[in-house]
């Protein structure tokens, strides 16, 4: 810490040490907490979808259609898209083992990264891609020509990544300081 004298009084100023990131030295603002809570909320949306499809908790997924009971997590949604503009393509993916695995790994990974605040950039990109694929599967939309919650969530995910939302109410500051993330910043 450096001591500066200004107008006859002393002020303390934090001077970052070698290798310190300027972003990690910035004081948190109220908007940082808003982004942090938004990150937790959207992370929970993804993680809950994973848990419900895995275990069939009876909300969106009945117990007999749970993945652990032999159900397919992609079938319900994708089979329902058969009549849509891109329905032939998307309904053809329904129930494919590789699609089920990618979907479930994506839900779990995106949700976990967002809740922890580590890997938010990767989670934002992959989550946005997953959401935009789900949006495309529903075209044409029933209530709006082009805008629905999938697009809104994608925009918010981009904001989370740009705002470094993992740094507040999460382990993003610590994660960002690891040698791996310093070498590959996209992992932040």
Backbone as CSV, one residue per row, in Angstrom:
resi,resn,N_x,N_y,N_z,CA_x,CA_y,CA_z,C_x,C_y,C_z
1,UNK,0.846,-1.162,0.000,0.000,0.000,0.000,0.897,1.231,0.000
2,UNK,0.565,2.191,-0.824,1.341,3.427,-0.890,0.586,4.511,-0.136
3,UNK,1.303,5.364,0.542,0.695,6.476,1.263,0.959,7.736,0.444
4,UNK,-0.109,8.459,0.157,0.014,9.704,-0.587,-0.411,10.835,0.335
5,UNK,0.170,12.003,0.149,-0.246,13.145,0.925,-0.936,14.112,-0.020
6,UNK,-2.119,14.534,0.369,-2.885,15.441,-0.465,-3.526,16.487,0.441
7,UNK,-3.279,17.723,0.188,-3.854,18.836,0.947,-3.638,18.684,2.446
8,UNK,-2.463,18.260,2.847,-2.157,18.167,4.259,-2.689,16.921,4.953
9,UNK,-3.385,16.054,4.240,-3.855,14.819,4.873,-3.316,13.625,4.102
10,UNK,-3.178,12.530,4.786,-2.653,11.326,4.158,-3.806,10.457,3.667
11,UNK,-3.635,9.861,2.484,-4.616,8.936,1.939,-3.919,7.632,1.599
12,UNK,-4.584,6.529,1.872,-4.042,5.223,1.513,-4.543,4.861,0.127
13,UNK,-3.652,4.300,-0.656,-4.021,3.886,-2.006,-3.455,2.487,-2.224
14,UNK,-4.281,1.597,-2.759,-3.827,0.244,-3.047,-3.088,0.255,-4.370
15,UNK,-1.884,-0.271,-4.360,-1.090,-0.387,-5.571,-1.016,-1.871,-5.906
16,UNK,-1.558,-2.262,-7.066,-1.527,-3.679,-7.424,-0.097,-4.206,-7.490
17,UNK,0.085,-5.421,-6.983,1.388,-6.066,-7.042,1.640,-6.647,-8.421
18,UNK,2.812,-7.236,-8.609,3.144,-7.836,-9.902,2.137,-8.925,-10.273
19,UNK,1.685,-8.906,-11.484,0.772,-9.940,-11.978,-0.675,-9.720,-11.570
20,UNK,-0.976,-8.678,-10.823,-2.361,-8.437,-10.405,-3.152,-7.894,-11.583
21,UNK,-4.401,-8.249,-11.633,-5.281,-7.787,-12.701,-6.003,-6.534,-12.239
22,UNK,-6.104,-5.556,-13.103,-6.791,-4.320,-12.751,-8.239,-4.593,-12.365
23,UNK,-8.893,-5.520,-13.066,-10.297,-5.816,-12.783,-10.469,-6.387,-11.378
24,UNK,-9.484,-7.107,-10.872,-9.613,-7.693,-9.543,-9.415,-6.641,-8.463
25,UNK,-8.865,-5.487,-8.811,-8.626,-4.435,-7.838,-9.810,-3.474,-7.719
26,UNK,-10.731,-3.516,-8.642,-11.861,-2.596,-8.655,-12.851,-2.965,-7.553
27,UNK,-13.345,-1.968,-6.862,-14.350,-2.204,-5.828,-15.661,-2.645,-6.488
28,UNK,-16.373,-3.501,-5.820,-17.659,-3.964,-6.353,-18.697,-2.858,-6.232
29,UNK,-19.518,-2.756,-7.259,-20.580,-1.765,-7.311,-21.916,-2.493,-7.218
30,UNK,-23.010,-1.792,-6.932,-24.327,-2.459,-6.878,-24.668,-3.216,-8.159
31,UNK,-24.279,-2.683,-9.307,-24.575,-3.368,-10.573,-23.858,-4.713,-10.656
32,UNK,-22.688,-4.825,-10.024,-21.963,-6.097,-10.007,-22.785,-7.163,-9.281
33,UNK,-23.458,-6.760,-8.215,-24.298,-7.705,-7.466,-25.533,-8.098,-8.268
34,UNK,-26.067,-7.145,-9.035,-27.205,-7.477,-9.900,-26.790,-8.527,-10.919
35,UNK,-25.630,-8.334,-11.566,-25.133,-9.318,-12.533,-24.827,-10.650,-11.842
36,UNK,-24.287,-10.588,-10.624,-23.987,-11.811,-9.887,-25.246,-12.607,-9.572
37,UNK,-26.290,-11.924,-9.135,-27.558,-12.607,-8.826,-28.203,-13.121,-10.114
38,UNK,-28.136,-12.356,-11.196,-28.666,-12.821,-12.488,-27.937,-14.086,-12.931
39,UNK,-26.620,-14.121,-12.732,-25.829,-15.306,-13.067,-26.287,-16.516,-12.273
40,UNK,-26.480,-16.336,-10.984,-26.955,-17.437,-10.134,-28.331,-17.917,-10.578
41,UNK,-29.209,-16.981,-10.906,-30.576,-17.340,-11.305,-30.585,-18.130,-12.610
42,UNK,-29.865,-17.668,-13.607,-29.850,-18.389,-14.886,-29.094,-19.710,-14.735
43,UNK,-28.063,-19.715,-13.909,-27.372,-20.973,-13.624,-28.322,-21.995,-13.031
44,UNK,-29.184,-21.541,-12.136,-30.157,-22.444,-11.525,-31.169,-22.952,-12.561
45,UNK,-31.552,-22.113,-13.517,-32.478,-22.553,-14.583,-31.853,-23.735,-15.332
46,UNK,-30.585,-23.616,-15.703,-29.912,-24.701,-16.426,-29.724,-25.938,-15.539
47,UNK,-29.254,-25.727,-14.314,-28.996,-26.871,-13.432,-30.287,-27.575,-13.043
48,UNK,-31.360,-26.815,-12.815,-32.639,-27.427,-12.484,-33.147,-28.269,-13.654
49,UNK,-33.019,-27.767,-14.863,-33.453,-28.539,-16.029,-32.694,-29.860,-16.085
50,UNK,-31.398,-29.827,-15.793,-30.603,-31.058,-15.770,-31.132,-32.028,-14.710
51,UNK,-31.292,-31.548,-13.489,-31.727,-32.417,-12.386,-33.116,-32.984,-12.655
52,UNK,-34.030,-32.153,-13.137,-35.398,-32.616,-13.402,-35.425,-33.663,-14.513
53,UNK,-34.669,-33.449,-15.580,-34.639,-34.424,-16.675,-33.907,-35.705,-16.267
54,UNK,-32.914,-35.562,-15.413,-32.174,-36.727,-14.938,-33.036,-37.601,-14.021
55,UNK,-33.699,-36.980,-13.058,-34.410,-37.723,-12.018,-35.916,-37.804,-12.204
56,UNK,-36.495,-36.976,-13.066,-37.939,-36.964,-13.253,-38.657,-36.578,-11.978
57,UNK,-38.480,-35.360,-11.555,-39.036,-34.905,-10.287,-40.521,-34.570,-10.362
58,UNK,-41.126,-34.780,-11.518,-42.564,-34.598,-11.643,-43.009,-33.192,-11.981
59,UNK,-42.101,-32.313,-12.259,-42.496,-30.958,-12.664,-42.544,-30.920,-14.191
60,UNK,-41.440,-30.642,-14.849,-41.444,-30.685,-16.318,-41.294,-32.113,-16.828
61,UNK,-40.650,-32.971,-16.040,-40.381,-34.352,-16.469,-41.009,-35.332,-15.484
62,UNK,-41.976,-36.135,-15.944,-42.540,-37.155,-15.050,-41.492,-38.219,-14.714
63,UNK,-41.652,-38.858,-13.572,-40.665,-39.831,-13.095,-40.417,-40.946,-14.106
64,UNK,-41.472,-41.418,-14.772,-41.296,-42.520,-15.726,-40.552,-42.103,-16.996
65,UNK,-40.358,-40.778,-17.226,-39.615,-40.307,-18.396,-38.237,-39.760,-18.032
66,UNK,-37.820,-39.989,-16.775,-36.508,-39.532,-16.319,-35.415,-40.255,-17.093
67,UNK,-34.312,-39.576,-17.267,-33.183,-40.168,-17.984,-32.678,-41.412,-17.268
68,UNK,-32.634,-41.409,-15.933,-32.162,-42.588,-15.205,-33.139,-43.758,-15.304
69,UNK,-34.356,-43.478,-15.729,-35.355,-44.537,-15.913,-35.517,-44.917,-17.382
70,UNK,-34.566,-44.525,-18.226,-34.601,-44.903,-19.635,-35.245,-43.893,-20.556
71,UNK,-35.702,-42.762,-20.011,-36.300,-41.722,-20.840,-35.235,-40.956,-21.611
72,UNK,-35.669,-40.217,-22.601,-34.766,-39.398,-23.404,-35.026,-37.929,-23.101
73,UNK,-34.023,-37.215,-22.629,-34.215,-35.805,-22.301,-34.486,-34.908,-23.506
74,UNK,-34.185,-35.367,-24.707,-34.404,-34.530,-25.889,-35.721,-34.831,-26.600
75,UNK,-36.304,-35.975,-26.336,-37.469,-36.406,-27.113,-38.675,-35.490,-26.960
76,UNK,-39.054,-35.173,-25.725,-40.269,-34.380,-25.511,-40.269,-33.068,-26.267
77,UNK,-39.214,-32.293,-26.097,-39.140,-30.989,-26.738,-38.977,-31.125,-28.249
78,UNK,-38.040,-31.942,-28.685,-37.729,-31.998,-30.116,-38.820,-32.677,-30.941
79,UNK,-39.490,-33.672,-30.405,-40.594,-34.289,-31.149,-41.732,-33.295,-31.341
80,UNK,-41.876,-32.386,-30.378,-42.912,-31.362,-30.474,-42.631,-30.295,-31.510
81,UNK,-41.480,-30.329,-32.126,-41.120,-29.316,-33.116,-41.348,-29.798,-34.548
82,UNK,-41.876,-30.996,-34.720,-41.995,-31.595,-36.054,-42.754,-30.712,-37.036
83,UNK,-43.735,-29.962,-36.574,-44.559,-29.122,-37.449,-43.935,-27.756,-37.729
84,UNK,-42.853,-27.428,-37.075,-42.247,-26.109,-37.210,-41.362,-26.023,-38.453
85,UNK,-40.900,-24.809,-38.730,-40.128,-24.551,-39.950,-38.916,-25.467,-40.081
86,UNK,-38.172,-25.653,-39.019,-36.985,-26.503,-39.044,-37.240,-27.830,-38.329
87,UNK,-38.496,-28.155,-38.174,-38.896,-29.328,-37.402,-38.346,-30.641,-37.910
88,UNK,-38.218,-30.803,-39.200,-37.683,-32.046,-39.736,-36.283,-32.318,-39.239
89,UNK,-35.466,-31.284,-39.238,-34.101,-31.423,-38.758,-34.075,-31.723,-37.256
90,UNK,-34.774,-30.888,-36.479,-34.712,-31.023,-35.024,-35.423,-32.273,-34.513
91,UNK,-36.553,-32.626,-35.097,-37.240,-33.836,-34.625,-36.430,-35.089,-34.960
92,UNK,-35.599,-35.018,-35.983,-34.716,-36.137,-36.312,-33.622,-36.361,-35.267
93,UNK,-33.335,-35.343,-34.473,-32.337,-35.468,-33.406,-32.919,-36.060,-32.126
94,UNK,-34.238,-36.009,-32.016,-34.911,-36.449,-30.786,-34.588,-37.906,-30.477
95,UNK,-34.179,-38.144,-29.251,-33.931,-39.508,-28.795,-32.596,-40.098,-29.206
96,UNK,-31.805,-39.381,-29.985,-30.473,-39.868,-30.353,-29.595,-39.872,-29.100
97,UNK,-28.912,-40.964,-28.860,-28.081,-41.077,-27.660,-27.054,-39.972,-27.539
98,UNK,-26.366,-39.667,-28.619,-25.349,-38.622,-28.583,-25.966,-37.262,-28.283
99,UNK,-27.182,-37.008,-28.818,-27.859,-35.732,-28.568,-28.283,-35.635,-27.103
100,UNK,-28.772,-36.754,-26.546,-29.150,-36.768,-25.135,-27.946,-36.463,-24.251
101,UNK,-26.816,-37.128,-24.532,-25.615,-36.917,-23.731,-25.100,-35.479,-23.848
102,UNK,-25.021,-34.954,-25.070,-24.558,-33.574,-25.243,-25.475,-32.586,-24.535
103,UNK,-26.774,-32.805,-24.655,-27.748,-31.921,-24.031,-27.595,-31.937,-22.507
104,UNK,-27.513,-33.121,-21.924,-27.424,-33.230,-20.469,-26.076,-32.720,-19.941
105,UNK,-24.985,-33.037,-20.635,-23.685,-32.506,-20.225,-23.698,-30.985,-20.333
106,UNK,-24.312,-30.478,-21.390,-24.417,-29.027,-21.557,-25.199,-28.380,-20.427
107,UNK,-26.373,-28.922,-20.102,-27.177,-28.356,-19.017,-26.404,-28.360,-17.700
108,UNK,-25.784,-29.498,-17.380,-25.047,-29.618,-16.117,-23.831,-28.695,-16.097
109,UNK,-23.064,-28.677,-17.172,-21.854,-27.857,-17.223,-22.152,-26.370,-17.201
110,UNK,-23.109,-25.952,-17.993,-23.475,-24.532,-18.050,-24.016,-24.087,-16.696
111,UNK,-24.932,-24.872,-16.136,-25.509,-24.528,-14.838,-24.467,-24.459,-13.737
112,UNK,-23.585,-25.443,-13.689,-22.554,-25.475,-12.654,-21.585,-24.308,-12.800
113,UNK,-21.136,-24.039,-14.021,-20.209,-22.922,-14.254,-20.837,-21.597,-13.838
114,UNK,-22.090,-21.393,-14.206,-22.748,-20.134,-13.862,-22.938,-19.998,-12.356
115,UNK,-23.333,-21.054,-11.690,-23.540,-20.973,-10.243,-22.221,-20.730,-9.518
116,UNK,-21.165,-21.409,-9.938,-19.867,-21.204,-9.296,-19.248,-19.853,-9.652
117,UNK,-19.490,-19.370,-10.865,-18.868,-18.139,-11.329,-17.537,-18.376,-12.008
118,UNK,-17.207,-19.619,-12.292,-15.958,-19.978,-12.970,-16.298,-20.514,-14.351
119,UNK,-15.614,-20.035,-15.367,-15.921,-20.477,-16.724,-17.162,-19.809,-17.287
120,UNK,-17.476,-18.624,-16.813,-18.695,-17.927,-17.234,-18.657,-17.617,-18.725
121,UNK,-17.490,-17.295,-19.266,-17.412,-16.987,-20.706,-17.769,-18.205,-21.545
122,UNK,-17.217,-19.351,-21.197,-17.531,-20.582,-21.927,-19.006,-20.934,-21.736
123,UNK,-19.507,-20.798,-20.506,-20.914,-21.093,-20.225,-21.837,-20.153,-20.996
124,UNK,-21.442,-18.893,-21.122,-22.272,-17.933,-21.850,-22.351,-18.291,-23.335
125,UNK,-21.224,-18.663,-23.908,-21.210,-19.022,-25.337,-21.983,-20.317,-25.574
126,UNK,-21.682,-21.353,-24.798,-22.363,-22.639,-25.009,-23.832,-22.554,-24.618
127,UNK,-24.125,-21.831,-23.551,-25.533,-21.647,-23.155,-26.299,-20.867,-24.206
128,UNK,-25.678,-19.823,-24.737,-26.321,-19.047,-25.799,-26.562,-19.890,-27.040
129,UNK,-25.595,-20.720,-27.398,-25.753,-21.611,-28.548,-26.909,-22.582,-28.318
130,UNK,-26.947,-23.213,-27.145,-28.032,-24.142,-26.829,-29.385,-23.443,-26.881
131,UNK,-29.470,-22.258,-26.291,-30.727,-21.512,-26.289,-31.160,-21.099,-27.694
132,UNK,-30.199,-20.690,-28.528,-30.559,-20.281,-29.888,-30.980,-21.479,-30.737
133,UNK,-30.409,-22.650,-30.478,-30.873,-23.861,-31.161,-32.310,-24.195,-30.739
134,UNK,-32.598,-24.040,-29.454,-33.968,-24.287,-28.974,-34.928,-23.264,-29.577
135,UNK,-34.479,-22.020,-29.696,-35.294,-20.972,-30.324,-35.576,-21.339,-31.779
136,UNK,-34.543,-21.755,-32.502,-34.704,-22.102,-33.919,-35.645,-23.298,-34.082
137,UNK,-35.618,-24.220,-33.138,-36.489,-25.395,-33.219,-37.959,-25.019,-33.090
138,UNK,-38.242,-23.892,-32.454,-39.629,-23.476,-32.250,-40.162,-22.549,-33.341
139,UNK,-39.333,-22.148,-34.288,-39.781,-21.226,-35.341,-40.859,-21.856,-36.210
140,UNK,-41.870,-21.124,-36.600,-42.205,-19.763,-36.187,-42.773,-19.758,-34.772
141,UNK,-42.475,-18.714,-34.057,-42.919,-18.600,-32.666,-44.416,-18.342,-32.604
142,UNK,-45.023,-18.809,-31.558,-46.484,-18.688,-31.424,-46.932,-17.288,-31.033
143,UNK,-46.145,-16.573,-30.221,-46.627,-15.309,-29.655,-45.892,-14.064,-30.115
144,UNK,-44.820,-14.206,-30.875,-44.031,-13.074,-31.299,-43.298,-13.479,-32.570
145,UNK,-43.118,-12.577,-33.515,-42.472,-12.982,-34.764,-41.047,-13.513,-34.600
146,UNK,-40.293,-13.016,-33.610,-38.906,-13.465,-33.496,-38.367,-13.511,-32.075
147,UNK,-39.005,-12.883,-31.107,-38.425,-12.739,-29.776,-39.148,-13.597,-28.751
148,UNK,-38.373,-14.398,-28.010,-38.926,-15.141,-26.878,-37.865,-15.240,-25.793
149,UNK,-38.153,-16.018,-24.738,-37.239,-16.087,-23.597,-35.870,-16.658,-23.959
150,UNK,-35.789,-17.484,-24.997,-34.490,-18.028,-25.395,-33.545,-16.915,-25.857
151,UNK,-34.072,-15.965,-26.597,-33.267,-14.837,-27.068,-32.895,-13.927,-25.894
152,UNK,-33.858,-13.666,-25.007,-33.597,-12.811,-23.843,-32.509,-13.424,-22.969
153,UNK,-32.612,-14.726,-22.679,-31.588,-15.398,-21.869,-30.220,-15.345,-22.560
154,UNK,-30.200,-15.470,-23.877,-28.938,-15.402,-24.612,-28.298,-14.023,-24.460
155,UNK,-29.101,-12.981,-24.535,-28.596,-11.614,-24.349,-28.053,-11.446,-22.936
156,UNK,-28.777,-11.962,-21.948,-28.318,-11.858,-20.566,-27.026,-12.641,-20.364
157,UNK,-26.916,-13.815,-20.979,-25.663,-14.581,-20.879,-24.488,-13.784,-21.438
158,UNK,-24.695,-13.094,-22.546,-23.631,-12.251,-23.108,-23.257,-11.157,-22.110
159,UNK,-24.254,-10.558,-21.493,-23.989,-9.534,-20.479,-23.217,-10.076,-19.299
160,UNK,-23.539,-11.293,-18.875,-22.826,-11.917,-17.755,-21.341,-12.064,-18.077
161,UNK,-21.054,-12.522,-19.284,-19.656,-12.702,-19.688,-18.938,-11.358,-19.777
162,UNK,-19.570,-10.373,-20.377,-18.937,-9.068,-20.556,-18.747,-8.321,-19.239
163,UNK,-19.638,-8.569,-18.275,-19.570,-7.886,-16.978,-18.698,-8.623,-15.967
164,UNK,-18.074,-9.726,-16.380,-17.303,-10.552,-15.442,-18.136,-10.894,-14.211
165,UNK,-19.356,-11.345,-14.456,-20.316,-11.588,-13.387,-19.900,-12.695,-12.430
166,UNK,-18.955,-13.520,-12.816,-18.484,-14.564,-11.918,-17.645,-14.029,-10.773
167,UNK,-17.186,-12.784,-10.886,-16.329,-12.194,-9.864,-17.095,-11.785,-8.617
168,UNK,-18.388,-11.591,-8.727,-19.215,-11.169,-7.601,-20.153,-12.307,-7.245
169,UNK,-20.189,-12.658,-5.998,-21.005,-13.768,-5.490,-20.620,-15.054,-6.227
170,UNK,-19.344,-15.253,-6.402,-18.840,-16.442,-7.075,-17.331,-16.522,-6.944
171,UNK,-16.757,-17.547,-7.534,-15.307,-17.760,-7.410,-14.543,-17.236,-8.626
172,UNK,-15.171,-16.376,-9.403,-14.562,-15.883,-10.639,-13.252,-15.144,-10.455
173,UNK,-13.112,-14.354,-9.392,-11.844,-13.636,-9.169,-10.722,-14.624,-8.916
174,UNK,-10.986,-15.594,-8.064,-9.972,-16.614,-7.795,-9.660,-17.390,-9.071
175,UNK,-10.701,-17.841,-9.771,-10.550,-18.616,-11.001,-9.742,-17.833,-12.037
176,UNK,-10.054,-16.545,-12.170,-9.345,-15.710,-13.129,-7.865,-15.548,-12.822
177,UNK,-7.487,-15.738,-11.564,-6.087,-15.617,-11.176,-5.289,-16.900,-11.302
178,UNK,-5.942,-17.998,-11.659,-5.201,-19.256,-11.795,-4.314,-19.204,-13.040
179,UNK,-3.252,-19.997,-13.015,-2.316,-20.025,-14.141,-3.018,-20.455,-15.428
180,UNK,-3.940,-21.400,-15.321,-4.658,-21.883,-16.500,-5.441,-20.761,-17.173
181,UNK,-6.177,-19.986,-16.388,-7.004,-18.913,-16.964,-6.147,-17.741,-17.406
182,UNK,-5.059,-17.477,-16.709,-4.156,-16.417,-17.179,-3.564,-16.789,-18.529
183,UNK,-3.329,-18.082,-18.739,-2.783,-18.533,-20.027,-3.857,-18.575,-21.104
184,UNK,-5.085,-18.990,-20.724,-6.207,-19.095,-21.658,-7.378,-18.269,-21.122
185,UNK,-7.378,-16.950,-21.328,-8.395,-16.077,-20.751,-9.841,-16.403,-21.148
186,UNK,-10.017,-17.121,-22.251,-11.367,-17.475,-22.664,-12.042,-18.348,-21.602
187,UNK,-11.269,-19.006,-20.758,-11.813,-19.868,-19.718,-12.361,-19.109,-18.526
188,UNK,-12.172,-17.800,-18.494,-12.656,-16.981,-17.378,-14.140,-17.134,-17.272
